[in-house]
């Protein structure tokens, strides 16, 4: 998809309505605990202001389901944006209506307004045309820089594009660039790494990527369903019984295409996930009864890393184990370090993989870390993201 960029339109003197993804986590005192999504939008915000635009920001936060909830107000977000920009940001207590209309009407060049949580109105997720029209009345131009919501056909991602010229922000433009390259013209060898809990979440990804990749590496809990299908003893490890037949079909498709699916050959296991009394590494592929796999073992790490050395493209979605706990993090850590050290184009998708890259301090060494978990997964599935499809073609 060759979509028009913010760099290709005139901004000076215009009111720019920008959809951002400020859906950030808070602690119990309503302090932001991770501002990465806010920081990711700053380059586009600065570009608009440097070009002489007036900026109206909009976002959702959480799932208030059409109700006003004080703990989901965007006030802390507005304060953080103001700190990062080193200029005032006027945060409103509404996103439509007379108050918002009055403030926007009086804006001057270089000013920033942040509308209140869009999802306080159920019309947002309903993609209500009247709601979208009210939002679009604030701007002369619409910029979508919220990749994390591009897989949703909401009023602020799709509805407003019916009324305003609509272009991609710098962040969305970068996301499109990397995912389109992966889907259309990846460099080979191309290795896809999948982890996480459920095979069922990744089946469409595997099916779409099979014609494109040379190797699929599978770790995390989803690997145990594959191993179960092969008759391996997985002990008390988590697996999806209803997916065993599907896994068998995928194995057959991969074999017919000459794509190797690489699975763990040893495991870090424990007797109890919440309060483990015994943690050990298996001597082989089988796991004894009463123990569950919580990470890939050192033999598997060595095997996986040996396959990554010659890769030209690496896509990683999903951890190799319960990396949040240090005693179960070695597999994911070693994989993250290897990808970071690789000269391959590396694209990291999914919230857990991004969190792992951050935890192991390799974010800056990856080619691209996607800001959208669900959106990146759907891109890898080959789906058309409505928020991107609705933007103007170049």
Secondary structure as the mmCIF struct_conf table of DSSP 4:
data_model
#
loop_
_struct_conf.conf_type_id
_struct_conf.id
_struct_conf.beg_label_comp_id
_struct_conf.beg_label_asym_id
_struct_conf.beg_label_seq_id
_struct_conf.end_label_comp_id
_struct_conf.end_label_asym_id
_struct_conf.end_label_seq_id
STRN STRN1 UNK A 3 UNK A 3
HELX_LH_PP_P HELX_LH_PP_P1 UNK A 4 UNK A 4
STRN STRN2 UNK A 5 UNK A 5
HELX_RH_3T_P HELX_RH_3T_P1 UNK A 6 UNK A 8
BEND BEND1 UNK A 9 UNK A 9
TURN_TY1_P TURN_TY1_P1 UNK A 12 UNK A 13
STRN STRN3 UNK A 15 UNK A 19
STRN STRN4 UNK A 26 UNK A 26
TURN_TY1_P TURN_TY1_P2 UNK A 28 UNK A 29
BEND BEND2 UNK A 30 UNK A 30
STRN STRN5 UNK A 32 UNK A 32
BEND BEND3 UNK A 33 UNK A 33
HELX_RH_AL_P HELX_RH_AL_P1 UNK A 36 UNK A 50
TURN_TY1_P TURN_TY1_P3 UNK A 51 UNK A 52
STRN STRN6 UNK A 54 UNK A 58
BEND BEND4 UNK A 62 UNK A 62
TURN_TY1_P TURN_TY1_P4 UNK A 65 UNK A 66
BEND BEND5 UNK A 67 UNK A 67
HELX_RH_3T_P HELX_RH_3T_P2 UNK A 70 UNK A 72
BEND BEND6 UNK A 74 UNK A 74
HELX_RH_AL_P HELX_RH_AL_P2 UNK A 75 UNK A 85
TURN_TY1_P TURN_TY1_P5 UNK A 86 UNK A 86
BEND BEND7 UNK A 87 UNK A 87
STRN STRN7 UNK A 90 UNK A 91
BEND BEND8 UNK A 93 UNK A 93
BEND BEND9 UNK A 95 UNK A 97
HELX_RH_AL_P HELX_RH_AL_P3 UNK A 98 UNK A 105
TURN_TY1_P TURN_TY1_P6 UNK A 106 UNK A 106
TURN_TY1_P TURN_TY1_P7 UNK A 109 UNK A 110
STRN STRN8 UNK A 112 UNK A 114
HELX_RH_3T_P HELX_RH_3T_P3 UNK A 118 UNK A 120
BEND BEND10 UNK A 121 UNK A 121
HELX_RH_AL_P HELX_RH_AL_P4 UNK A 122 UNK A 125
TURN_TY1_P TURN_TY1_P8 UNK A 126 UNK A 127
HELX_RH_AL_P HELX_RH_AL_P5 UNK A 129 UNK A 136
TURN_TY1_P TURN_TY1_P9 UNK A 137 UNK A 138
BEND BEND11 UNK A 140 UNK A 140
STRN STRN9 UNK A 141 UNK A 144
HELX_RH_3T_P HELX_RH_3T_P4 UNK A 147 UNK A 149
TURN_TY1_P TURN_TY1_P10 UNK A 150 UNK A 151
BEND BEND12 UNK A 152 UNK A 152
TURN_TY1_P TURN_TY1_P11 UNK A 155 UNK A 158
HELX_RH_3T_P HELX_RH_3T_P5 UNK A 159 UNK A 162
TURN_TY1_P TURN_TY1_P12 UNK A 163 UNK A 163
BEND BEND13 UNK A 164 UNK A 164
STRN STRN10 UNK A 166 UNK A 168
HELX_RH_AL_P HELX_RH_AL_P6 UNK A 170 UNK A 184
BEND BEND14 UNK A 188 UNK A 189
STRN STRN11 UNK A 190 UNK A 194
BEND BEND15 UNK A 196 UNK A 197
BEND BEND16 UNK A 199 UNK A 199
TURN_TY1_P TURN_TY1_P13 UNK A 200 UNK A 202
HELX_RH_AL_P HELX_RH_AL_P7 UNK A 203 UNK A 209
TURN_TY1_P TURN_TY1_P14 UNK A 210 UNK A 212
BEND BEND17 UNK A 214 UNK A 214
STRN STRN12 UNK A 215 UNK A 218
BEND BEND18 UNK A 220 UNK A 220
TURN_TY1_P TURN_TY1_P15 UNK A 221 UNK A 221
HELX_RH_AL_P HELX_RH_AL_P8 UNK A 222 UNK A 229
TURN_TY1_P TURN_TY1_P16 UNK A 230 UNK A 231
STRN STRN13 UNK A 234 UNK A 234
TURN_TY1_P TURN_TY1_P17 UNK A 235 UNK A 236
HELX_RH_3T_P HELX_RH_3T_P6 UNK A 241 UNK A 243
HELX_RH_AL_P HELX_RH_AL_P9 UNK A 244 UNK A 257
TURN_TY1_P TURN_TY1_P18 UNK A 258 UNK A 258
STRN STRN14 UNK A 260 UNK A 262
BEND BEND19 UNK A 265 UNK A 266
STRN STRN15 UNK A 267 UNK A 270
BEND BEND20 UNK A 271 UNK A 271
BEND BEND21 UNK A 273 UNK A 275
BEND BEND22 UNK A 277 UNK A 277
STRN STRN16 UNK A 279 UNK A 281
BEND BEND23 UNK A 283 UNK A 285
STRN STRN17 UNK A 287 UNK A 287
TURN_TY1_P TURN_TY1_P19 UNK A 289 UNK A 290
STRN STRN18 UNK A 292 UNK A 296
HELX_RH_AL_P HELX_RH_AL_P10 UNK A 298 UNK A 308
TURN_TY1_P TURN_TY1_P20 UNK A 309 UNK A 310
BEND BEND24 UNK A 312 UNK A 312
STRN STRN19 UNK A 313 UNK A 317
BEND BEND25 UNK A 318 UNK A 318
BEND BEND26 UNK A 320 UNK A 321
TURN_TY1_P TURN_TY1_P21 UNK A 323 UNK A 324
BEND BEND27 UNK A 325 UNK A 325
HELX_RH_3T_P HELX_RH_3T_P7 UNK A 326 UNK A 328
HELX_RH_AL_P HELX_RH_AL_P11 UNK A 330 UNK A 341
BEND BEND28 UNK A 343 UNK A 344
STRN STRN20 UNK A 345 UNK A 348
BEND BEND29 UNK A 350 UNK A 350
HELX_RH_AL_P HELX_RH_AL_P12 UNK A 351 UNK A 359
TURN_TY1_P TURN_TY1_P22 UNK A 360 UNK A 361
HELX_RH_3T_P HELX_RH_3T_P8 UNK A 363 UNK A 365
BEND BEND30 UNK A 366 UNK A 367
STRN STRN21 UNK A 368 UNK A 369
BEND BEND31 UNK A 371 UNK A 371
HELX_RH_AL_P HELX_RH_AL_P13 UNK A 373 UNK A 380
TURN_TY1_P TURN_TY1_P23 UNK A 381 UNK A 382
HELX_LH_PP_P HELX_LH_PP_P2 UNK A 383 UNK A 385
HELX_RH_AL_P HELX_RH_AL_P14 UNK A 386 UNK A 389
TURN_TY1_P TURN_TY1_P24 UNK A 390 UNK A 390
BEND BEND32 UNK A 391 UNK A 391
HELX_LH_PP_P HELX_LH_PP_P3 UNK A 392 UNK A 392
STRN STRN22 UNK A 393 UNK A 393
#
